[in-house]
């Protein structure tokens, strides 16, 4: 479960960062089709905000994956 959360967290964080850079600076014209935010028509005009939300969601998934991995590595009687 931790590996799945970490993989999806990194993917969302990468999509959020790429969407933010592309939305703010207009770079990466070649990568326009690789960024998920650009394929969702209901986000037209809100690409920067959506990229920020996607990046934060990725960070949250990474933190949840790390939290699960650290809590599963501790022994049951360690906190007592």
C-alpha positions in Angstrom: 0.0 0.0 0.0 2.9 2.4 0.8 4.4 1.8 -2.6 1.2 2.6 -4.4 0.7 5.8 -2.4 4.3 6.9 -3.1 4.1 6.2 -6.8 0.8 8.1 -7.2 2.1 10.8 -5.0 5.2 11.3 -7.1 3.1 11.2 -10.3 0.7 13.8 -9.0 3.5 16.0 -7.6 5.3 15.9 -11.0 2.1 16.7 -12.9 1.3 19.6 -10.5 4.8 21.1 -10.8 4.9 20.7 -14.6 1.4 22.2 -14.9 2.3 25.1 -12.7 5.5 25.9 -14.7 3.7 25.5 -18.0 0.7 27.6 -16.8 2.8 30.4 -15.4 5.7 30.6 -17.8 4.3 29.0 -20.9 7.3 26.8 -21.4 7.3 23.3 -22.6 5.1 23.7 -25.7 6.3 20.2 -26.6 4.9 18.8 -23.3 1.5 20.4 -23.6 -0.1 17.0 -24.3 1.7 15.3 -21.4 0.1 17.5 -18.7 -3.2 16.2 -17.4 -4.6 19.6 -16.6 -4.5 20.6 -20.3 -6.8 17.7 -21.2 -9.7 18.5 -18.9 -12.0 21.0 -20.7 -13.8 22.1 -17.5 -10.5 23.4 -16.1 -10.0 25.8 -18.9 -8.9 29.1 -17.4 -8.1 27.4 -14.0 -4.9 25.5 -15.1 -2.6 27.1 -12.5 -5.0 26.6 -9.6 -5.7 23.0 -10.7 -1.9 22.3 -11.0 -1.4 23.7 -7.4 -4.2 21.4 -6.1 -2.8 18.4 -7.9 0.7 19.1 -6.6 -0.6 19.5 -3.0 -2.6 16.2 -3.4 0.6 14.5 -4.5 2.5 15.8 -1.5 -0.3 14.6 0.8 -0.2 11.1 -0.8 3.6 11.1 -0.3 3.2 12.1 3.3 0.6 9.4 3.9 2.8 6.8 2.3 5.7 7.8 4.6 3.4 7.8 7.6 2.2 4.3 6.8 5.7 3.0 6.3 7.0 4.5 9.5 4.1 3.3 11.6 4.3 -0.3 10.2 8.1 -0.4 10.9 7.7 0.3 14.6 7.0 -2.6 17.0 3.6 -2.9 18.7 4.9 -2.4 22.3 7.4 0.3 21.5 5.2 3.3 22.5 4.4 2.0 26.0 
